[in-house]
């Protein structure tokens, strides 16, 4: 890992990895190692409560919002009735609940879906008024978010975990 002032995940004096939420950073993409290790890293370092959505089950940005709202306790039938559900509803739910959000297996979504989700998440992050809400993503290889939406390159750090045998 490259430790400089722009890193979002850094090592402190106790070699403890920390998530730093800064104005220029909307979140972190964790890659490498195993899917379980990536999720554990986000669970450990993103603010509680943390809602996770599995990208393997996402077919559109609307689908992601629906699943996130349901994970935050919204009534599934009511969520399904919302016409043109999107980032506004997601941002409101995150702000009302104080949840942070992690999208697991971001790279499992199709290219068009990744682009739509990245665009929506950029809008959600820009309109979020509190630093308590953090955004995390996991992918097998690094840079999925950056490749999905070029304008996110300054806002999402792709951070790799060492896997078994990588040490």
Secondary structure as UniProt FT lines:
FT   TURN            5..6
FT   STRAND          9..11
FT   TURN            13..14
FT   STRAND          17..19
FT   TURN            23..24
FT   STRAND          27..32
FT   HELIX           35..45
FT   STRAND          50..54
FT   HELIX           55..57
FT   HELIX           61..71
FT   TURN            72..73
FT   HELIX           76..81
FT   TURN            83..84
FT   HELIX           87..97
FT   STRAND          100..104
FT   HELIX           106..108
FT   HELIX           111..127
FT   TURN            131..132
FT   STRAND          135..139
FT   TURN            142..143
FT   HELIX           144..148
FT   HELIX           150..152
FT   TURN            153..155
FT   STRAND          156..161
FT   TURN            164..166
//
